Amino acid sequence: MSIYSTLLAQGTFPLVQTSIYTSPVGVTTVVRDIELFEWAVGAMTMYIATSVSGFVATVYYVASSTQNSGYQWKGRVVVPAGGQLLALATTASSQYLISGYQLS
């Protein structure tokens, strides 16, 4: 069953690269929208990446963001079954929200 759009992951950025979503067995996930928000004072960095079979590719990278700033990415990134989305930021006060759809 295909769902047009669903929330895949949301939360506060980790300070070390961490898996925030794994595409379920038998499901291909398509990331369509990434929202990032920075609460911290001072410049910092945030990124979202995908990892498939040990290969990591950056999907969205924001360098030197400023306090109370929002960032949005729209597109299509395919994450096959077992693939992961990874997140990392240089401060723990940033948040992410990722949506897309799942094909089975």
C-alpha positions in Angstrom: 0.0 0.0 0.0 1.2 3.5 -0.8 0.6 6.5 1.4 1.0 9.8 -0.4 2.6 11.6 2.6 3.5 10.7 6.1 5.7 12.0 8.9 9.0 9.9 8.7 11.0 11.5 11.5 10.9 14.5 13.9 12.9 15.5 16.9 15.9 17.4 18.3 19.1 17.0 16.5 21.7 14.7 18.1 25.3 15.9 18.7 26.7 12.7 17.1 25.7 11.2 13.8 22.6 9.1 14.6 20.1 7.1 12.6 16.7 8.9 12.9 14.7 6.7 10.5 15.1 3.2 8.9 13.0 2.3 5.9 11.1 -0.9 6.8 11.6 -4.3 5.2 9.8 -4.5 1.9 9.2 -0.7 1.7 10.9 1.9 -0.4 10.7 5.4 1.2 10.8 8.6 -0.7 11.8 11.7 1.2 9.9 14.8 -0.1 10.3 17.5 2.5 12.9 18.4 5.2 12.3 21.2 7.7 15.0 22.4 10.0 14.8 25.0 12.8 17.6 26.5 14.8 17.0 27.9 18.3 20.6 28.3 19.5 22.5 31.6 19.9 25.4 31.8 17.5 26.3 30.0 14.3 26.0 26.2 14.1 25.8 23.4 11.5 23.0 20.9 10.8 22.8 18.1 8.3 20.6 15.2 7.2 22.1 12.3 5.2 21.1 8.9 3.9 23.0 5.7 4.4 22.5 2.6 2.3 24.8 -0.5 2.7 27.4 1.6 4.5 27.5 4.4 1.8 26.6 7.8 3.3 25.4 10.7 1.1 24.4 14.1 2.4 20.9 15.1 1.5 20.6 18.6 3.2 23.4 20.6 4.8 23.0 24.0 6.5 26.3 25.7 7.6 26.4 28.8 9.8 22.7 29.0 10.6 21.5 31.8 12.8 19.3 31.8 15.9 15.5 31.5 15.3 16.0 30.5 11.6 14.0 28.0 9.6 15.3 26.0 6.6 13.3 24.0 4.1 14.3 21.4 1.5 11.9 19.9 -1.1 12.8 17.2 -3.5 12.9 13.4 -3.9 15.4 11.1 -2.3 14.8 7.3 -2.5 15.7 5.3 0.6 15.4 1.6 -0.1 14.4 -1.0 2.4 16.9 -1.1 5.3 18.3 2.3 4.3 18.6 5.0 7.0 18.3 8.7 7.4 21.0 10.2 9.6 21.2 13.5 11.5 23.8 15.6 13.2 24.1 19.2 14.5 26.7 21.1 16.4 24.1 22.2 19.1 21.3 20.2 20.7 18.8 23.0 20.4 17.9 22.4 16.7 14.9 20.5 15.5 14.0 18.5 12.3 10.8 17.3 10.7 11.0 15.0 7.7 8.1 13.8 5.6 7.6 11.7 2.5 5.9 8.5 1.4 6.4 4.8 1.6 5.9 2.4 -1.3 5.4 -1.3 -0.8 
